[in-house]
């Protein structure tokens, strides 16, 4: 079956040989609305955030939808004193994807991927599909393995 949308992310998921399904859900205004439209819990959405370690040095951090980066834990894990989120244009230049579509699938090979430990669990998660309103659903452990992610406990509750 041909996917409803063709993006580098979808092609990369197919090439990785990982079991997945493509979900299209249209335009949304919030992560909560995206979860509802995808038919999953907020915690199952995996945000792909572009983090800058220094000039020209970025990595992707996979964060469950109901959590935020624990900057102290992330800095400690990476052994650095300073980190910041990339601005929207910087993230697009680094990944080739617009904010809201960024995904570890099809991202440039030089970008390291770090997944929060809550992503590396059995069960369905949803990452961006490389276009607005498109997601890739797959098992969390399969996601981590397919993108070669390092795993660490680097998030905290969004309400904390």
C-alpha positions as CSV (number, residue, x, y, z in Angstrom):
1,X,0.0,0.0,0.0
2,X,1.3,3.4,-0.9
3,X,1.4,5.8,2.1
4,X,-1.0,8.8,1.8
5,X,2.0,11.2,2.0
6,X,5.6,10.8,0.8
7,X,8.2,12.4,2.9
8,X,11.9,11.7,3.7
9,X,10.7,10.6,7.1
10,X,8.3,8.1,5.8
11,X,10.8,6.8,3.3
12,X,13.4,6.5,6.2
13,X,11.0,4.5,8.4
14,X,10.3,2.1,5.5
15,X,14.0,1.8,4.8
16,X,14.7,1.1,8.5
17,X,12.4,-2.0,8.1
18,X,10.5,-1.1,11.3
19,X,6.8,-2.0,11.7
20,X,4.9,1.2,11.6
21,X,1.7,2.9,10.3
22,X,1.2,6.3,8.9
23,X,-1.6,8.4,10.5
24,X,-2.8,11.7,8.9
25,X,-4.7,14.0,11.2
26,X,-4.9,17.4,9.6
27,X,-4.0,20.8,11.1
28,X,-4.0,21.1,14.9
29,X,-3.4,24.0,17.3
30,X,-2.0,22.1,20.2
31,X,-0.2,18.9,21.2
32,X,-3.4,17.8,23.1
33,X,-5.4,18.2,19.9
34,X,-2.8,16.3,18.0
35,X,-3.0,13.4,20.4
36,X,-6.8,13.4,20.2
37,X,-6.8,13.4,16.4
38,X,-4.2,10.6,16.4
39,X,-6.3,8.6,18.7
40,X,-3.6,8.2,21.4
41,X,-2.7,9.6,24.8
42,X,-0.6,12.7,25.1
43,X,2.2,10.7,26.7
44,X,2.4,8.5,23.5
45,X,3.4,11.5,21.3
46,X,7.1,11.8,21.1
47,X,8.3,15.4,20.4
48,X,11.6,15.6,18.5
49,X,13.4,18.7,19.9
50,X,16.6,20.2,18.3
51,X,19.1,21.1,21.1
52,X,22.2,23.2,20.5
53,X,25.4,22.2,22.4
54,X,27.4,24.9,20.6
55,X,27.9,26.6,17.3
56,X,27.1,24.0,14.6
57,X,26.7,21.2,17.2
58,X,23.2,20.0,17.5
59,X,21.4,16.8,18.6
60,X,17.8,15.5,18.6
61,X,16.1,14.8,21.9
62,X,13.0,12.6,22.0
63,X,10.6,13.7,24.7
64,X,7.2,12.2,25.6
65,X,4.3,14.7,25.0
66,X,3.4,15.0,28.6
67,X,7.0,15.8,29.7
68,X,9.6,18.5,29.2
69,X,13.4,18.4,29.1
70,X,15.1,18.4,32.5
71,X,17.9,20.7,31.5
72,X,20.1,19.8,34.5
73,X,19.8,16.1,33.8
74,X,20.4,16.6,30.1
75,X,23.5,18.8,30.7
76,X,24.8,16.2,33.2
77,X,24.2,13.3,30.8
78,X,26.0,15.1,27.9
79,X,28.8,16.5,30.2
80,X,28.3,20.1,29.1
81,X,27.6,23.3,30.9
82,X,25.3,25.0,28.4
83,X,22.5,23.9,26.1
84,X,19.7,25.6,24.4
85,X,16.7,24.8,22.2
86,X,17.4,25.7,18.6
87,X,15.2,28.6,17.2
88,X,12.7,27.5,14.5
89,X,14.8,28.6,11.5
90,X,17.9,27.1,12.9
91,X,16.1,23.8,13.5
92,X,14.8,23.8,9.9
93,X,18.3,24.4,8.6
94,X,19.8,21.6,10.8
95,X,17.1,19.0,10.1
96,X,15.4,19.9,6.9
97,X,12.0,19.9,8.7
98,X,9.8,22.8,9.8
99,X,9.0,23.0,13.5
100,X,6.0,20.8,14.2
101,X,7.1,18.3,11.6
102,X,10.6,17.5,13.0
103,X,11.3,13.8,13.4
104,X,14.3,11.5,13.9
105,X,13.4,9.6,10.7
106,X,15.2,11.1,7.7
107,X,17.2,13.6,9.7
108,X,20.8,14.2,8.7
109,X,23.0,11.3,9.8
110,X,25.4,13.6,11.7
111,X,22.8,14.4,14.3
112,X,23.0,12.3,17.4
113,X,19.6,11.2,18.9
114,X,18.9,11.0,22.6
115,X,15.7,9.4,23.8
116,X,14.2,9.9,27.2
117,X,14.0,6.5,28.9
118,X,10.2,6.7,28.9
119,X,10.3,6.5,25.1
120,X,12.3,3.2,25.2
121,X,9.4,1.0,26.3
122,X,7.1,-1.4,24.6
123,X,3.9,0.1,23.2
124,X,2.8,2.5,20.5
125,X,4.3,5.9,20.2
126,X,3.8,8.6,17.6
127,X,6.5,10.8,16.0
128,X,6.3,13.4,13.3
129,X,6.0,12.2,9.8
130,X,8.0,15.0,8.2
131,X,4.9,17.1,7.1
132,X,2.2,18.9,9.0
133,X,-0.7,16.6,10.0
134,X,1.3,13.4,9.4
135,X,2.6,11.0,12.0
136,X,4.5,7.7,12.2
137,X,3.1,5.3,14.8
138,X,5.4,2.5,16.0
139,X,6.6,0.7,19.0
140,X,8.8,2.8,21.3
141,X,11.6,0.3,21.5
142,X,11.5,-0.1,17.7
143,X,11.8,3.7,17.4
144,X,14.9,3.9,19.7
145,X,16.6,1.0,17.8
146,X,15.7,2.3,14.3
147,X,17.2,5.7,14.9
148,X,20.2,4.5,17.0
149,X,19.2,6.6,20.0
150,X,21.2,6.9,23.2
151,X,18.7,6.5,26.1
152,X,18.8,8.4,29.4
153,X,16.4,9.8,32.0
154,X,16.4,13.5,30.8
155,X,12.8,14.7,31.3
156,X,10.5,15.9,34.0
157,X,6.7,16.1,34.3
158,X,5.3,19.1,32.3
159,X,3.6,20.3,35.4
160,X,6.7,20.3,37.6
